Every structure is written in C-alpha cells, then in structure tokens.
C-alpha cells in the first residue's frame, strides 16, 4: 500500500514539474508589465525574454543591466531560471529586478513551459 502512495506522489510531482505552456502564458501577463516577448519585443523596464532559455544573463544589447547581473556569469538554463523565478535576489544579490518571487512550484513549472516556447 505504501508503495502505491509513493508512486502516486511521484507521478503528481512529475506532472507539476512538466508545466502547462497555456497556463504559463496567462501567468506571464504579470511579467509583461516589465518584459516583452514576441517578434517585436525589445528591452524596456526589463529585458525582452525571447530565447531566454540557453541565453547568457545580461547579454541583450537593448537593456541596461545591473552590475550584479552583468557579473553573475549565469546562463539561463531551466534550473537556474526556476531558482531565479522563486527568489531573484537570492540567485543574483543586487539585481535590479523588482520582484519578490513565486512560491507556487506549479506556477514556476507553467512559466518555464511557456518560456520554452519563446524563440
């Protein structure tokens, strides 16, 4: 019986980790006040986020990044981006991003799923 409960919990965790890009697109509307995506995206109050996964931090030319972000040396893989979404100031102390983070793991997974679609 315990084994079945454990398997059910593991399956639920994997489903949460997968994320839903459509839900992530809706969640991204909160981010859109600072970040743009799409064919005409450009830096504004925050950098544009097209192709964010796999991109080196502070690498777009149309945004003025904080010194902390420039010196971070990060490449935005899914693990690093998830940690940043949870607690930006823990991952890059001194970042200029004015955001406290997302505590809900499903929302983080949904946003990452959406961000994978951004080219």
DARABEL-V955164 format. One line per field, one symbol per residue. burial: + if it has 24 or more other ideal C-beta (glycine too) atoms within 12 Angstrom, else -. Layout:
# DARABEL-V955164
burial = ???
This chain:
# DARABEL-V955164
burial = ------------------+----+--++--+---+++---+----+++++-++---++-+--+-+---+--+-+-+---+++-+++-+--++--+-+----+----++++++++++-+-
